[in-house]
Amino acid sequence: MPFGGLLTAGLISGGASILGGVIGNIASAGDREAAAKAQQKALEQITKLGAGPDLARQIFYKEFKSAGVLTPEIEKAVDQGVSKISQIQEDP
């Protein structure tokens, strides 16, 4: 798998699990549903583009903001997930 694909796969699995916990803690069921849809839409775009960590972060922010559910907690979760994934190095 090319390095970009590895990053994309890592973002999807790592980012989804980190964000899932934050989304689950959103009080309103409507907000949870909107956040889950925004996450899914972002992940689809990231996969389609093979986006690296920096672009993936911007895609997540855009989708959550567009859905009206971007909170400091979600921003922190996105940043943590992207930071962890960006530390992955390709095996020489």
Protein Blocks (a to p, Z undefined) as FASTA:
>chain_A
ZZklmmmmmmmmmmmmmmmmmmmmpmblklmmmmmmmmmmmmmmmmmnopafklmmmmmm
mmmmmnopacfklmmmmmmmmmmmmmpccdZZ
